[in-house]
Amino acid sequence: MGILSWIGIGLIAGLLAKFIIPGKDPGRIIITILLGIGGGLLGGLIASYLGLGSVTGFDLKSILIATGGAVVILILYRFIQRH
């Protein structure tokens, strides 16, 4: 998967994660994209480990996996910011 695909899925996953867990975070769209890209990596790693598949392209399964990872990263990010 190319870098533009990662950025596209990252943007979508980050936006969905912010929709699922709204709140104020610094950095706006840049943090959202980075969160989504990190979520795609984390979600793909966890899904591969559990045998559920991985992030392979622009399909619903990949976006859901990346969004799940982005939600986990967003929760961790906010936890670290509070402490």
C-alpha positions in Angstrom: 0.0 0.0 0.0 1.4 3.4 -1.0 2.1 6.4 1.2 -1.0 8.2 -0.2 -3.2 5.3 0.7 -1.9 5.3 4.3 -2.5 9.1 4.5 -6.0 8.7 3.0 -6.9 5.8 5.4 -5.3 7.7 8.2 -7.4 10.8 7.6 -10.6 8.7 7.5 -9.7 6.6 10.5 -8.6 9.7 12.5 -11.8 11.6 11.7 -13.9 8.6 12.6 -12.0 8.2 15.9 -12.6 11.9 16.7 -16.3 11.4 15.8 -16.5 8.3 18.2 -14.6 10.1 21.0 -15.1 13.8 20.6 -13.1 16.4 22.6 -10.5 19.1 22.3 -7.1 18.0 21.2 -4.2 20.2 20.1 -2.9 20.0 16.6 -6.2 19.7 14.8 -6.0 18.0 11.4 -2.3 17.1 11.6 -2.7 15.2 14.8 -5.9 13.6 13.4 -4.0 12.3 10.4 -1.1 11.1 12.5 -3.5 9.5 14.9 -5.2 7.7 12.1 -1.9 6.5 10.5 -0.7 5.3 13.8 -4.1 3.7 14.4 -3.9 1.9 11.0 -0.5 0.5 12.0 -1.6 -0.5 15.5 -5.0 -1.9 14.3 -3.3 -3.8 11.5 -0.7 -5.3 14.0 -3.4 -6.3 16.5 -5.7 -7.7 13.8 -2.9 -9.7 12.2 -1.9 -11.1 15.6 -5.5 -12.1 16.3 -5.9 -13.6 12.8 -8.5 -11.1 11.7 -6.6 -9.7 8.7 -4.7 -6.5 8.2 -5.0 -3.1 6.6 -4.6 -3.9 2.9 -6.2 -1.0 1.1 -9.3 1.2 0.8 -12.0 -1.3 1.9 -14.4 -1.3 4.8 -12.5 -3.9 6.8 -9.3 -1.9 6.6 -11.0 1.3 7.6 -12.7 -0.3 10.6 -9.4 -1.9 11.7 -7.6 1.4 11.3 -10.4 3.3 13.2 -10.3 0.8 16.0 -6.5 1.4 16.4 -7.0 5.1 16.2 -9.6 5.0 19.0 -7.1 3.1 21.2 -4.3 5.6 20.4 -6.7 8.5 21.1 -7.6 7.1 24.5 -3.9 6.6 25.3 -3.0 10.1 24.1 -5.7 11.7 26.3 -4.7 9.6 29.3 -1.0 10.6 28.9 -2.0 14.3 28.5 -3.9 14.3 31.8 -1.0 12.8 33.7 
